Amino acid sequence: MVDVGNKPDQQRTALAEGFIRLQPDTLKLITQNQMKKGDVISISETAGIMGGKQTSSLIPLCHPLLINKIDVKGEIQDDGVKMTAETRCTGKTGIEMEALTAVSIALLTVYDMCKAVDKNMLIEGIRLLEKRKE
């Protein structure tokens, strides 16, 4: 791990997004809350939060952080679901890995919940949109 011991604590924020492409019939089942495993968007948002909190356990050499906030939002679009994650902490190193992990886990949860009805799903565009420190 990189030594960040001499760096000052700062307010740090990161924003990430990703997308899962879905068939129209799958989107219809999601919007009508008729997927067998439950409410796809709510469950995926919660899974994203839980995943973001586990980042340092999942990614070697990632510092464990005292996370102040993880907010994951799913938005149904014409051809799939867009997930965004905003993360915040007060610390010596950035929180972008937590935002990217939260988005990734949220999208994987959508995939898991829809795999019985959609064999053509495609996860794409996972990226960091913004990283700030104050």
Secondary structure, DSSP 8 states (H G I E B T S, - for coil): ----TTS--EEEEEEEEEEEE--HHHHHHHHTT--TT--HHHHHHHHHHHHHHTHHHHSTT-----EEEEEEEEEEETTEEEEEEEEEEEESS--HHHHHHHHHHHHHHHHHHHTTT-S--EEEEEEEEEEEE-
